[in-house]
Amino acid sequence: MDREQLARKYHKSGCNCAQAVYGAFADLADREPEKAMEEARFWGGGAKVKCGAVYAAEQIINQYAGEQKKQITDEFEKAFIRENGDLECRKLLASGNKYRKTCNDYVGDASSMLVQVLSDNGLL
């Protein structure tokens, strides 16, 4: 199972968006998935202005990417905005959002984009 599928599975099983993404990438943060999901429990579900899936992905970047973290975060955010129109939870979920995706879709997008930017930068 790839990381996107794993994150979507965690989300469908009751984890919030941040827990799902952080859990799927827990090994990159030197954590067990259960510990990572416990840490991320307050990061998602609309608790932050930024989408929890985005926030969790950026936490992985900050912990894993070393000196490249600023560049990779910028690449990740640009890709997410290009695909989804925004980074803010409330705007992503607004009824007028032309993308009309579910939280599980944003979890999947954040996960696949995180894999892509880390791979593009030689970190995966």
N, C-alpha and C positions, 0 to 999 in steps of 0.2 A: 504494500500500500504506500503510495507516495504521500508527501507531506500535506498537499492540498486535500487529498481524500481523508487523511487522518484528522486534519483540522475540522473538516466538514462533519466527520463522524462524531468527534468530541462535541461539536456544537449541537448536532441533532440529538445527542444523548443528554443534553441539559446544561452543558457548560455555556457561559456567556461568550461573546465574540472574542474577547481578549484571552480568556482562558483557553479557548480552542486553538488559537494561533500559537500562543506561548507554549502550550503543552505539546503541540506538534513539532516545535523546534527546541524543546527543552534540552536536548543533548548539546546544542550549540551554546547554551547558557550554563553548562555543567550542572544540570539538575535532572532529577527524575521527573517524568511527566506529572505525576500527582503533586509533587512539591511545587512545580512551576505553576500548575493550575491553581493551587492554593494561593500562591503569591499574587496571581493575576485576578483574583476574584473581585476586586474593587475597581479594576481598570476598564471594565466594559459595561454593557447594558445601559448605556446612556449616562454613565457616571461622569464621564469626561466630555469635554466639548468635541475633541477629536474622536473619530470612530475607534472603538476599542480594539478592533482587529488591526488597524493602522498603528495604534499606540503600542500594542504588543509586538508587532513586527519591528518597530523602531527600537524597542527595548532589546530585542535580539541583536539588531545591528549595533547598537551601542555597546553591548557586552561582547560581541564576537568580531567585529570588523576592525578593531584597533584604530590605527591612524587614518584609515579610509572611511571611518564612520560618517563624517559630514558629507562627503561625496556620495556615498551609497545611500544615505538617508535622502539626500536631494533627488537622486535618481529614482528611488522608490516612490517618493511623494509625487514626482512628476508623472510617473507611470500610473499611479493610482488615480490621480486627478484626470489624466487623459482618458482613462477607462470609465471612470465613475462620476466625474464632474466636480468633486469636492472631497474634503477630508473630514468635515464636520458631521457627526452622527445625525443631528437633527435635520441637516440639509439633505443628507443621503436618504433619510427615511421620510422626508416630506412628501405629501401626496402629489405635489406638483413636480417632483423630480422626474425628468424625462427618462431616466434609466430604469426606474421602477424595479429595483432588485430587492431581494430579501437580505436579511442579516447573514444568512448562510452563504449567499452569493458573495457578500463582501468579505467574509471569512475566507472563502475560496480564492477570491481575487488577491487579497493581501498575501495569502500563503504562496500562491503561484508566482506572484511578482517578487516576493522575498527570495524565493529560490532563484528566480531569474537574475536579480541584481547581484546576489551573492556569487552565482555562477559566472556572470559576466566579469566580475572583479576577481576571479580566481580563488574564491573562498569556499566553494563547494565542488 
